[in-house]
Amino acid sequence: MSDTPIYQQQFQAHKACVLIPTYNNAGSLKAVIEDVCRFTHEIIVVNDGSTDETLAIAASFPQVKLVSYAKNRGKGWALRQGFERARREGYHYAISIDADGQHFAKDLPTLLDTITAHPKAIIIGARNLDQENVPGKSSFGNRFSNFWFWLYTGIKAPDTQSGYRLYPVKAMEKMKFFTVKYEFEVEVLVRSAWKGIDVHFVPIAVYYPPAAERVSHFRPFKDFTRISILNTILFFIAFFYIKPRDFFRSLFHRDKREELLMQLLEPGQSHERKAISIGFGIFMGIVPIWGFQLIVGISIALLLKLNKALVITAANISIPPMIPFILYGSFLAGAPWMGEKATAVPMTSDLSLASIEANLQQYLLGSVTLAVIAGLAVGLFSYLVMKMFNKKTGHVL
């Protein structure tokens, strides 16, 4: 082993270290540490409650800074403890590498050198998952994770499940996380992207041993359930807070207004999609979720790639002068659902929240019915008008 690692100076200049979380990897850990030591001695090993010889192996390397605790807590917890130790040691960056021998230390310079161009980014080593011996569940799981990551953040990613990552631990020091198992690697990416931390990808090599030799601590049922629960939570946060927040924030940045306006108007969009956007806006303006109509409407419009400007404009059908007509129409539309229990509510100044409270079931059924009918009718009418206008004038609306 060389006394002077070949990338030691660069690691020190960037204030970077290599972070190796490990649990019962006695069969591979020694080779992994020796491989990393060829490049740097800035190494932190986190022993996540191992019950084999893992702790003794890590302790046998004097250059290794060791974090160890008796109870196994999970990879996410081990990474979080490693981040804390790295910051206490004065590091600004930590490159996590798996202890099972799947990753190669020769790719450390690839991640480290990316700091210059992306100093506050999470750098992910993207694997080639088309190679021999890649488990089918790994390939599927990665595509599944990539889709949800794009849905939450708008970032198209080739490999969101790779554990070979450079974390800007200094830039992330104020972030608080709540997961502790494998799902942490999903949470940290999504929430970092929401915080404005860039996520960048570089290609790396990866080794998958034959199935008979493979060691994995991933528990398919339990861990997939935890990841699914996390995805559910992130979904609601993304579409009921993050995406509406980002949309409204962009309204107050002068340099983004023109770009935002073009994104909203989307002049190249088809008549069909514009008509659907108008109809959906009408639906959202009537459906009985008062106070949340606009937030939900914008979120779904982003998800379905509808015309946001048309959705917002059409949703304003629920402005105060129109509310009595919407309430009255809702009661009328709800009457057939109630049969003999239907209540005739007159179109008078007494039509109010008290009327809704007294006839809540009829109102709820009717408002949804009215929202669907009005949305379909206005959407179809808008489509016909746009087609007629385009046919007569040759202009595209």
Residue, then its C-alpha position, 0 to 999 in steps of 0.5 A: m500500500s502506498d504511503t502517499p495516496i495518489y489523490q490525497q492532496q485533492f481530497q484535502a484541498h476540497k475538504a472531502c472524505v470517503l464515507i463507508p457505511t457498513y453492516n456485517n461486511a467482514g468478507s469485503l470491507k478490508a478490500v474496500i478500505e485498501d482500495v480507497c486508501r490508494f486514493t486518500h486517507e480521509i476515510i470515515v467508516v460507520n459500523d452500523g451495529s455489525t455482529d461479525e468481524t466488521l468492527a475489528i477490520a475497520a479498527s485495524f486501519p489507523q488512518v480510518k476515523l471510526v463511528s460505531y454503535a451496538k444496535n443496527r439502525g439502518k443505512g440511512w442512520a449510518l449515513r446521517q451519523g457519518f455526515e455529522r462526523a464529517r462536519r465535526e472533522g471539518y469536511h465539506y464533502a463526503i463521498s459515500i461508497d458501499a462496503d460490499g465491493q460493488h463500487f470501485a475506488k477508481d471512480l472517486p476522482t470522477l466524483l471529486d473532480t466534479i466539485t469544481a463545476h458543481p460546488k453545491a451539488i449532490i453528485i451521483g455515480a450512475r451505474n450501467l444497469d444493462q450489464e451481466n448479473v444485474p438483478g432484475k429487481s434492481s433494474f426495475g426498482n431503479r426505473f420506479s425510483n427515477f419516475w417518482f423522483w422526476l414527478y416530485t422534482g421535475i429532474k430526469a435522473p438515470d440512477t437515483q438508487s446508486g449509493y456511490r454519491l458525493y454529498p455537500v455535507k457543509a451545504m446540507e448541515k441545516m437539513k433535518f431528515f426523518t428516515v433511517k433505512y434504505e429509503f433515506e437515499v430517496e428522501v435526501l435526494v428529493r428534499s435536497a432538490w426542493k432546497g435548491i441543491d443541484v443533483h448531478f450524475v456522472p458515469i461509474a463502473v459497478y460490479y455485481p457478483p453472481a447471484a450465489e455470491r451476492v450479499s444483500h441486507f435489503r428486505p424486499f417486503k419491509d423496505f419496499t413498504r417503507i419506501s412506498i410510505l415515503n413516496t406517499i408522503l413526498f407526493f402530497i408534500a410535492f403537489f400540495y406545497i412544493k410545486p404551488r410554492d415554486f410556481f408563486r415564487s417565480l411570479f416575483h422574479r423579474d428575470k423569470r416572468e417572461e419565461l414563465l408567461m411563455q410556459l403558462l400560455e404554451p402557444g404551441q399546445s393543441h386545441e384538444r389540450k387547451a380545451i381540456s385545460i379550460g374544462f378542468g379549470i371550470f371543474m376545479g372552480i366548482v368542485p366543493i373543496w373551497g380554499f384549496q381549489l387553486i392549489v389542487g388545480i395547479s398541482i394536477a395541471l402540472l402533473l398532467k401537463l395542462n395549460k396552467a394559465l387556462v386552468i387558473t383563469a377558468a377556475n376563477i368561475s368561483i369569484p364572489p358574483m358567481i357563487p350564488f349561481i354555483l350554489y343554486g346550480s349545485f342544489l338543483a343538480g343534487a336533487p335527482w340523487m336525493g329522490e324524495k329527500a331532495t330539498a327545493v332551495p330557492m334562488t334568494s338572498d337567503l342562499s348561503l352557507a347555512s343552506i349548505e349546512a342544512n342540505l349538505q349531502q344534496y349540495l356535495l352530490g350536486s356540486v360534483t355533478l355540476a362540476v363534471i357537467a359544466g367542465l365537459a360542456v365548457g371544454l367541448f364548447s371551447y374546443l369547437v370555438m377554437k376549431m371554428f376560429n382557426k378554420k375561418t382565419g387560419h390563425v392558431l389560438 
